[in-house]
Amino acid sequence: MSRICGFRGHDCLKIGVGMMTRGEVALIVSQKGLAEGIISSVYFTSVILLIIVSSISTPLILKFLYSKDRKTSGDTPGKAAA
């Protein structure tokens, strides 16, 4: 989707990783499925684990991606542009 909007390369990756944490949506949908008997409690547990892992890993991955960009552009925090 980000390519359709004109983003390229590394920026598409950042957008995709940033959208990875959608835990509240997955939690609501899985709760409704559990309540209606569509999914079993085994799958509900897997969804909860997925939400926890993605919620923890997304900021870490984004920090890595943005620090990688900073290193390649030569920008350092605290330095004013001339």
PDB file as gemmi writes it, atoms N, CA and C in Angstrom:
CRYST1    1.000    1.000    1.000  90.00  90.00  90.00 P 1                      
ATOM      1  N   MET A   1       0.820  -1.193   0.000  1.00  0.00           N  
ATOM      2  CA  MET A   1       0.000   0.000   0.000  1.00  0.00           C  
ATOM      3  C   MET A   1       0.864   1.258   0.000  1.00  0.00           C  
ATOM      4  N   SER A   2       1.980   1.211   0.713  1.00  0.00           N  
ATOM      5  CA  SER A   2       2.825   2.399   0.768  1.00  0.00           C  
ATOM      6  C   SER A   2       3.458   2.699  -0.587  1.00  0.00           C  
ATOM      7  N   ARG A   3       3.687   1.674  -1.393  1.00  0.00           N  
ATOM      8  CA  ARG A   3       4.229   1.902  -2.742  1.00  0.00           C  
ATOM      9  C   ARG A   3       3.218   2.634  -3.609  1.00  0.00           C  
ATOM     10  N   ILE A   4       1.949   2.317  -3.428  1.00  0.00           N  
ATOM     11  CA  ILE A   4       0.897   2.997  -4.187  1.00  0.00           C  
ATOM     12  C   ILE A   4       0.879   4.487  -3.838  1.00  0.00           C  
ATOM     13  N   CYS A   5       1.198   4.803  -2.590  1.00  0.00           N  
ATOM     14  CA  CYS A   5       1.203   6.200  -2.139  1.00  0.00           C  
ATOM     15  C   CYS A   5       2.497   6.924  -2.492  1.00  0.00           C  
ATOM     16  N   GLY A   6       3.434   6.252  -3.162  1.00  0.00           N  
ATOM     17  CA  GLY A   6       4.639   6.914  -3.642  1.00  0.00           C  
ATOM     18  C   GLY A   6       5.889   6.682  -2.812  1.00  0.00           C  
ATOM     19  N   PHE A   7       5.819   5.874  -1.774  1.00  0.00           N  
ATOM     20  CA  PHE A   7       7.012   5.588  -0.969  1.00  0.00           C  
ATOM     21  C   PHE A   7       7.826   4.500  -1.640  1.00  0.00           C  
ATOM     22  N   ARG A   8       9.126   4.524  -1.426  1.00  0.00           N  
ATOM     23  CA  ARG A   8      10.019   3.554  -2.046  1.00  0.00           C  
ATOM     24  C   ARG A   8      10.966   2.954  -1.017  1.00  0.00           C  
ATOM     25  N   GLY A   9      11.445   1.752  -1.319  1.00  0.00           N  
ATOM     26  CA  GLY A   9      12.518   1.105  -0.590  1.00  0.00           C  
ATOM     27  C   GLY A   9      12.341   1.014   0.909  1.00  0.00           C  
ATOM     28  N   HIS A  10      13.292   1.606   1.605  1.00  0.00           N  
ATOM     29  CA  HIS A  10      13.394   1.513   3.060  1.00  0.00           C  
ATOM     30  C   HIS A  10      12.202   2.181   3.750  1.00  0.00           C  
ATOM     31  N   ASP A  11      11.642   3.202   3.142  1.00  0.00           N  
ATOM     32  CA  ASP A  11      10.481   3.869   3.731  1.00  0.00           C  
ATOM     33  C   ASP A  11       9.265   2.936   3.762  1.00  0.00           C  
ATOM     34  N   CYS A  12       9.115   2.095   2.743  1.00  0.00           N  
ATOM     35  CA  CYS A  12       8.024   1.119   2.735  1.00  0.00           C  
ATOM     36  C   CYS A  12       8.170   0.141   3.889  1.00  0.00           C  
ATOM     37  N   LEU A  13       9.394  -0.268   4.168  1.00  0.00           N  
ATOM     38  CA  LEU A  13       9.645  -1.183   5.274  1.00  0.00           C  
ATOM     39  C   LEU A  13       9.281  -0.547   6.605  1.00  0.00           C  
ATOM     40  N   LYS A  14       9.650   0.708   6.792  1.00  0.00           N  
ATOM     41  CA  LYS A  14       9.321   1.409   8.035  1.00  0.00           C  
ATOM     42  C   LYS A  14       7.812   1.527   8.224  1.00  0.00           C  
ATOM     43  N   ILE A  15       7.096   1.828   7.170  1.00  0.00           N  
ATOM     44  CA  ILE A  15       5.638   1.945   7.256  1.00  0.00           C  
ATOM     45  C   ILE A  15       5.023   0.593   7.595  1.00  0.00           C  
ATOM     46  N   GLY A  16       5.486  -0.461   6.946  1.00  0.00           N  
ATOM     47  CA  GLY A  16       4.968  -1.796   7.214  1.00  0.00           C  
ATOM     48  C   GLY A  16       5.219  -2.248   8.640  1.00  0.00           C  
ATOM     49  N   VAL A  17       6.421  -2.017   9.133  1.00  0.00           N  
ATOM     50  CA  VAL A  17       6.740  -2.402  10.516  1.00  0.00           C  
ATOM     51  C   VAL A  17       5.932  -1.562  11.492  1.00  0.00           C  
ATOM     52  N   GLY A  18       5.761  -0.289  11.203  1.00  0.00           N  
ATOM     53  CA  GLY A  18       4.980   0.571  12.081  1.00  0.00           C  
ATOM     54  C   GLY A  18       3.523   0.156  12.174  1.00  0.00           C  
ATOM     55  N   MET A  19       3.002  -0.465  11.136  1.00  0.00           N  
ATOM     56  CA  MET A  19       1.616  -0.921  11.141  1.00  0.00           C  
ATOM     57  C   MET A  19       1.478  -2.333  11.711  1.00  0.00           C  
ATOM     58  N   MET A  20       2.583  -2.941  12.068  1.00  0.00           N  
ATOM     59  CA  MET A  20       2.564  -4.320  12.555  1.00  0.00           C  
ATOM     60  C   MET A  20       1.805  -4.451  13.871  1.00  0.00           C  
ATOM     61  N   THR A  21       1.882  -3.486  14.725  1.00  0.00           N  
ATOM     62  CA  THR A  21       1.217  -3.559  16.020  1.00  0.00           C  
ATOM     63  C   THR A  21      -0.226  -3.108  15.874  1.00  0.00           C  
ATOM     64  N   ARG A  22      -1.076  -4.057  15.723  1.00  0.00           N  
ATOM     65  CA  ARG A  22      -2.514  -3.795  15.655  1.00  0.00           C  
ATOM     66  C   ARG A  22      -3.209  -4.684  16.671  1.00  0.00           C  
ATOM     67  N   GLY A  23      -2.641  -4.761  17.862  1.00  0.00           N  
ATOM     68  CA  GLY A  23      -3.100  -5.677  18.886  1.00  0.00           C  
ATOM     69  C   GLY A  23      -4.532  -5.484  19.323  1.00  0.00           C  
ATOM     70  N   GLU A  24      -4.961  -4.232  19.412  1.00  0.00           N  
ATOM     71  CA  GLU A  24      -6.316  -4.005  19.898  1.00  0.00           C  
ATOM     72  C   GLU A  24      -7.353  -4.552  18.928  1.00  0.00           C  
ATOM     73  N   VAL A  25      -7.096  -4.468  17.640  1.00  0.00           N  
ATOM     74  CA  VAL A  25      -8.018  -5.002  16.641  1.00  0.00           C  
ATOM     75  C   VAL A  25      -8.052  -6.522  16.722  1.00  0.00           C  
ATOM     76  N   ALA A  26      -6.871  -7.143  16.794  1.00  0.00           N  
ATOM     77  CA  ALA A  26      -6.803  -8.600  16.885  1.00  0.00           C  
ATOM     78  C   ALA A  26      -7.455  -9.102  18.166  1.00  0.00           C  
ATOM     79  N   LEU A  27      -7.282  -8.369  19.244  1.00  0.00           N  
ATOM     80  CA  LEU A  27      -7.871  -8.773  20.519  1.00  0.00           C  
ATOM     81  C   LEU A  27      -9.393  -8.712  20.462  1.00  0.00           C  
ATOM     82  N   ILE A  28      -9.928  -7.661  19.910  1.00  0.00           N  
ATOM     83  CA  ILE A  28     -11.388  -7.516  19.821  1.00  0.00           C  
ATOM     84  C   ILE A  28     -11.986  -8.595  18.927  1.00  0.00           C  
ATOM     85  N   VAL A  29     -11.374  -8.812  17.778  1.00  0.00           N  
ATOM     86  CA  VAL A  29     -11.888  -9.815  16.851  1.00  0.00           C  
ATOM     87  C   VAL A  29     -11.807 -11.212  17.457  1.00  0.00           C  
ATOM     88  N   SER A  30     -10.689 -11.521  18.112  1.00  0.00           N  
ATOM     89  CA  SER A  30     -10.554 -12.850  18.701  1.00  0.00           C  
ATOM     90  C   SER A  30     -11.497 -13.042  19.886  1.00  0.00           C  
ATOM     91  N   GLN A  31     -11.746 -11.989  20.665  1.00  0.00           N  
ATOM     92  CA  GLN A  31     -12.715 -12.096  21.764  1.00  0.00           C  
ATOM     93  C   GLN A  31     -14.124 -12.367  21.243  1.00  0.00           C  
ATOM     94  N   LYS A  32     -14.484 -11.681  20.161  1.00  0.00           N  
ATOM     95  CA  LYS A  32     -15.802 -11.917  19.555  1.00  0.00           C  
ATOM     96  C   LYS A  32     -15.886 -13.339  19.018  1.00  0.00           C  
ATOM     97  N   GLY A  33     -14.819 -13.812  18.377  1.00  0.00           N  
ATOM     98  CA  GLY A  33     -14.800 -15.178  17.858  1.00  0.00           C  
ATOM     99  C   GLY A  33     -14.888 -16.205  18.960  1.00  0.00           C  
ATOM    100  N   LEU A  34     -14.215 -15.959  20.071  1.00  0.00           N  
ATOM    101  CA  LEU A  34     -14.271 -16.865  21.219  1.00  0.00           C  
ATOM    102  C   LEU A  34     -15.670 -16.873  21.832  1.00  0.00           C  
ATOM    103  N   ALA A  35     -16.275 -15.700  21.959  1.00  0.00           N  
ATOM    104  CA  ALA A  35     -17.612 -15.599  22.544  1.00  0.00           C  
ATOM    105  C   ALA A  35     -18.667 -16.287  21.678  1.00  0.00           C  
ATOM    106  N   GLU A  36     -18.498 -16.228  20.373  1.00  0.00           N  
ATOM    107  CA  GLU A  36     -19.459 -16.842  19.450  1.00  0.00           C  
ATOM    108  C   GLU A  36     -19.168 -18.310  19.192  1.00  0.00           C  
ATOM    109  N   GLY A  37     -18.048 -18.810  19.712  1.00  0.00           N  
ATOM    110  CA  GLY A  37     -17.696 -20.217  19.512  1.00  0.00           C  
ATOM    111  C   GLY A  37     -17.048 -20.506  18.169  1.00  0.00           C  
ATOM    112  N   ILE A  38     -16.609 -19.459  17.483  1.00  0.00           N  
ATOM    113  CA  ILE A  38     -15.977 -19.627  16.172  1.00  0.00           C  
ATOM    114  C   ILE A  38     -14.543 -20.136  16.326  1.00  0.00           C  
ATOM    115  N   ILE A  39     -13.841 -19.661  17.350  1.00  0.00           N  
ATOM    116  CA  ILE A  39     -12.481 -20.128  17.614  1.00  0.00           C  
ATOM    117  C   ILE A  39     -12.424 -20.743  19.013  1.00  0.00           C  
ATOM    118  N   SER A  40     -11.443 -21.616  19.198  1.00  0.00           N  
ATOM    119  CA  SER A  40     -11.300 -22.254  20.515  1.00  0.00           C  
ATOM    120  C   SER A  40     -10.335 -21.446  21.378  1.00  0.00           C  
ATOM    121  N   SER A  41     -10.283 -21.793  22.649  1.00  0.00           N  
ATOM    122  CA  SER A  41      -9.418 -21.064  23.575  1.00  0.00           C  
ATOM    123  C   SER A  41      -7.938 -21.266  23.241  1.00  0.00           C  
ATOM    124  N   VAL A  42      -7.600 -22.369  22.582  1.00  0.00           N  
ATOM    125  CA  VAL A  42      -6.203 -22.604  22.177  1.00  0.00           C  
ATOM    126  C   VAL A  42      -5.760 -21.528  21.186  1.00  0.00           C  
ATOM    127  N   TYR A  43      -6.612 -21.210  20.223  1.00  0.00           N  
ATOM    128  CA  TYR A  43      -6.276 -20.179  19.244  1.00  0.00           C  
ATOM    129  C   TYR A  43      -6.288 -18.790  19.883  1.00  0.00           C  
ATOM    130  N   PHE A  44      -7.181 -18.584  20.828  1.00  0.00           N  
ATOM    131  CA  PHE A  44      -7.237 -17.303  21.524  1.00  0.00           C  
ATOM    132  C   PHE A  44      -5.930 -17.038  22.261  1.00  0.00           C  
ATOM    133  N   THR A  45      -5.384 -18.075  22.895  1.00  0.00           N  
ATOM    134  CA  THR A  45      -4.092 -17.951  23.577  1.00  0.00           C  
ATOM    135  C   THR A  45      -2.992 -17.587  22.591  1.00  0.00           C  
ATOM    136  N   SER A  46      -3.015 -18.189  21.418  1.00  0.00           N  
ATOM    137  CA  SER A  46      -2.020 -17.873  20.388  1.00  0.00           C  
ATOM    138  C   SER A  46      -2.127 -16.420  19.943  1.00  0.00           C  
ATOM    139  N   VAL A  47      -3.338 -15.917  19.828  1.00  0.00           N  
ATOM    140  CA  VAL A  47      -3.542 -14.519  19.436  1.00  0.00           C  
ATOM    141  C   VAL A  47      -2.985 -13.585  20.508  1.00  0.00           C  
ATOM    142  N   ILE A  48      -3.221 -13.906  21.766  1.00  0.00           N  
ATOM    143  CA  ILE A  48      -2.706 -13.082  22.862  1.00  0.00           C  
ATOM    144  C   ILE A  48      -1.178 -13.057  22.832  1.00  0.00           C  
ATOM    145  N   LEU A  49      -0.559 -14.223  22.614  1.00  0.00           N  
ATOM    146  CA  LEU A  49       0.908 -14.274  22.514  1.00  0.00           C  
ATOM    147  C   LEU A  49       1.417 -13.455  21.331  1.00  0.00           C  
ATOM    148  N   LEU A  50       0.717 -13.530  20.211  1.00  0.00           N  
ATOM    149  CA  LEU A  50       1.092 -12.740  19.034  1.00  0.00           C  
ATOM    150  C   LEU A  50       1.010 -11.246  19.329  1.00  0.00           C  
ATOM    151  N   ILE A  51      -0.026 -10.827  20.023  1.00  0.00           N  
ATOM    152  CA  ILE A  51      -0.186  -9.416  20.379  1.00  0.00           C  
ATOM    153  C   ILE A  51       0.962  -8.954  21.267  1.00  0.00           C  
ATOM    154  N   ILE A  52       1.318  -9.766  22.251  1.00  0.00           N  
ATOM    155  CA  ILE A  52       2.399  -9.401  23.167  1.00  0.00           C  
ATOM    156  C   ILE A  52       3.727  -9.303  22.431  1.00  0.00           C  
ATOM    157  N   VAL A  53       4.033 -10.310  21.611  1.00  0.00           N  
ATOM    158  CA  VAL A  53       5.314 -10.317  20.885  1.00  0.00           C  
ATOM    159  C   VAL A  53       5.399  -9.146  19.910  1.00  0.00           C  
ATOM    160  N   SER A  54       4.337  -8.889  19.170  1.00  0.00           N  
ATOM    161  CA  SER A  54       4.390  -7.787  18.201  1.00  0.00           C  
ATOM    162  C   SER A  54       4.424  -6.423  18.894  1.00  0.00           C  
ATOM    163  N   SER A  55       3.767  -6.303  20.035  1.00  0.00           N  
ATOM    164  CA  SER A  55       3.790  -5.035  20.763  1.00  0.00           C  
ATOM    165  C   SER A  55       5.169  -4.717  21.327  1.00  0.00           C  
ATOM    166  N   ILE A  56       5.910  -5.745  21.684  1.00  0.00           N  
ATOM    167  CA  ILE A  56       7.265  -5.545  22.210  1.00  0.00           C  
ATOM    168  C   ILE A  56       8.278  -5.369  21.089  1.00  0.00           C  
ATOM    169  N   SER A  57       8.125  -6.145  20.019  1.00  0.00           N  
ATOM    170  CA  SER A  57       9.147  -6.131  18.969  1.00  0.00           C  
ATOM    171  C   SER A  57       9.040  -4.934  18.020  1.00  0.00           C  
ATOM    172  N   THR A  58       7.858  -4.411  17.797  1.00  0.00           N  
ATOM    173  CA  THR A  58       7.699  -3.312  16.838  1.00  0.00           C  
ATOM    174  C   THR A  58       8.534  -2.084  17.177  1.00  0.00           C  
ATOM    175  N   PRO A  59       8.498  -1.561  18.395  1.00  0.00           N  
ATOM    176  CA  PRO A  59       9.341  -0.385  18.690  1.00  0.00           C  
ATOM    177  C   PRO A  59      10.834  -0.681  18.565  1.00  0.00           C  
ATOM    178  N   LEU A  60      11.231  -1.901  18.918  1.00  0.00           N  
ATOM    179  CA  LEU A  60      12.645  -2.261  18.805  1.00  0.00           C  
ATOM    180  C   LEU A  60      13.095  -2.290  17.346  1.00  0.00           C  
ATOM    181  N   ILE A  61      12.272  -2.870  16.494  1.00  0.00           N  
ATOM    182  CA  ILE A  61      12.608  -2.930  15.066  1.00  0.00           C  
ATOM    183  C   ILE A  61      12.619  -1.537  14.460  1.00  0.00           C  
ATOM    184  N   LEU A  62      11.629  -0.708  14.813  1.00  0.00           N  
ATOM    185  CA  LEU A  62      11.596   0.663  14.296  1.00  0.00           C  
ATOM    186  C   LEU A  62      12.810   1.466  14.744  1.00  0.00           C  
ATOM    187  N   LYS A  63      13.221   1.297  15.988  1.00  0.00           N  
ATOM    188  CA  LYS A  63      14.411   1.995  16.475  1.00  0.00           C  
ATOM    189  C   LYS A  63      15.633   1.583  15.658  1.00  0.00           C  
ATOM    190  N   PHE A  64      15.750   0.297  15.371  1.00  0.00           N  
ATOM    191  CA  PHE A  64      16.859  -0.186  14.547  1.00  0.00           C  
ATOM    192  C   PHE A  64      16.816   0.411  13.145  1.00  0.00           C  
ATOM    193  N   LEU A  65      15.636   0.424  12.526  1.00  0.00           N  
ATOM    194  CA  LEU A  65      15.512   0.950  11.161  1.00  0.00           C  
ATOM    195  C   LEU A  65      15.839   2.437  11.093  1.00  0.00           C  
ATOM    196  N   TYR A  66      15.359   3.206  12.074  1.00  0.00           N  
ATOM    197  CA  TYR A  66      15.630   4.640  12.055  1.00  0.00           C  
ATOM    198  C   TYR A  66      17.072   4.959  12.437  1.00  0.00           C  
ATOM    199  N   SER A  67      17.680   4.165  13.313  1.00  0.00           N  
ATOM    200  CA  SER A  67      19.085   4.412  13.648  1.00  0.00           C  
ATOM    201  C   SER A  67      19.979   4.052  12.467  1.00  0.00           C  
ATOM    202  N   LYS A  68      19.576   3.074  11.693  1.00  0.00           N  
ATOM    203  CA  LYS A  68      20.322   2.700  10.492  1.00  0.00           C  
ATOM    204  C   LYS A  68      20.305   3.848   9.481  1.00  0.00           C  
ATOM    205  N   ASP A  69      19.155   4.515   9.345  1.00  0.00           N  
ATOM    206  CA  ASP A  69      19.054   5.676   8.452  1.00  0.00           C  
ATOM    207  C   ASP A  69      19.927   6.820   8.938  1.00  0.00           C  
ATOM    208  N   ARG A  70      19.958   7.039  10.230  1.00  0.00           N  
ATOM    209  CA  ARG A  70      20.750   8.133  10.794  1.00  0.00           C  
ATOM    210  C   ARG A  70      22.231   7.904  10.520  1.00  0.00           C  
ATOM    211  N   LYS A  71      22.681   6.665  10.630  1.00  0.00           N  
ATOM    212  CA  LYS A  71      24.095   6.341  10.397  1.00  0.00           C  
ATOM    213  C   LYS A  71      24.465   6.543   8.936  1.00  0.00           C  
ATOM    214  N   THR A  72      23.577   6.162   8.019  1.00  0.00           N  
ATOM    215  CA  THR A  72      23.894   6.298   6.601  1.00  0.00           C  
ATOM    216  C   THR A  72      23.830   7.740   6.122  1.00  0.00           C  
ATOM    217  N   SER A  73      23.008   8.576   6.772  1.00  0.00           N  
ATOM    218  CA  SER A  73      22.909   9.973   6.332  1.00  0.00           C  
ATOM    219  C   SER A  73      23.965  10.865   6.966  1.00  0.00           C  
ATOM    220  N   GLY A  74      24.641  10.349   8.002  1.00  0.00           N  
ATOM    221  CA  GLY A  74      25.680  11.130   8.644  1.00  0.00           C  
ATOM    222  C   GLY A  74      25.184  12.094   9.692  1.00  0.00           C  
ATOM    223  N   ASP A  75      23.882  12.092   9.958  1.00  0.00           N  
ATOM    224  CA  ASP A  75      23.317  12.971  10.985  1.00  0.00           C  
ATOM    225  C   ASP A  75      23.654  12.411  12.367  1.00  0.00           C  
ATOM    226  N   THR A  76      23.966  13.315  13.267  1.00  0.00           N  
ATOM    227  CA  THR A  76      24.160  12.902  14.646  1.00  0.00           C  
ATOM    228  C   THR A  76      23.247  13.742  15.509  1.00  0.00           C  
ATOM    229  N   PRO A  77      22.656  13.128  16.536  1.00  0.00           N  
ATOM    230  CA  PRO A  77      21.754  13.913  17.381  1.00  0.00           C  
ATOM    231  C   PRO A  77      22.503  15.010  18.121  1.00  0.00           C  
ATOM    232  N   GLY A  78      21.895  16.147  18.225  1.00  0.00           N  
ATOM    233  CA  GLY A  78      22.485  17.253  18.952  1.00  0.00           C  
ATOM    234  C   GLY A  78      23.326  18.190  18.091  1.00  0.00           C  
ATOM    235  N   LYS A  79      23.575  17.810  16.850  1.00  0.00           N  
ATOM    236  CA  LYS A  79      24.344  18.671  15.944  1.00  0.00           C  
ATOM    237  C   LYS A  79      23.389  19.495  15.113  1.00  0.00           C  
ATOM    238  N   ALA A  80      23.635  20.764  15.038  1.00  0.00           N  
ATOM    239  CA  ALA A  80      22.810  21.641  14.223  1.00  0.00           C  
ATOM    240  C   ALA A  80      23.294  21.585  12.772  1.00  0.00           C  
ATOM    241  N   ALA A  81      22.358  21.654  11.851  1.00  0.00           N  
ATOM    242  CA  ALA A  81      22.708  21.657  10.432  1.00  0.00           C  
ATOM    243  C   ALA A  81      23.306  23.016  10.070  1.00  0.00           C  
ATOM    244  N   ALA A  82      24.340  22.970   9.283  1.00  0.00           N  
ATOM    245  CA  ALA A  82      25.013  24.222   8.896  1.00  0.00           C  
ATOM    246  C   ALA A  82      24.376  24.841   7.668  1.00  0.00           C  
TER     247      ALA A  82                                                      
END                                                                             
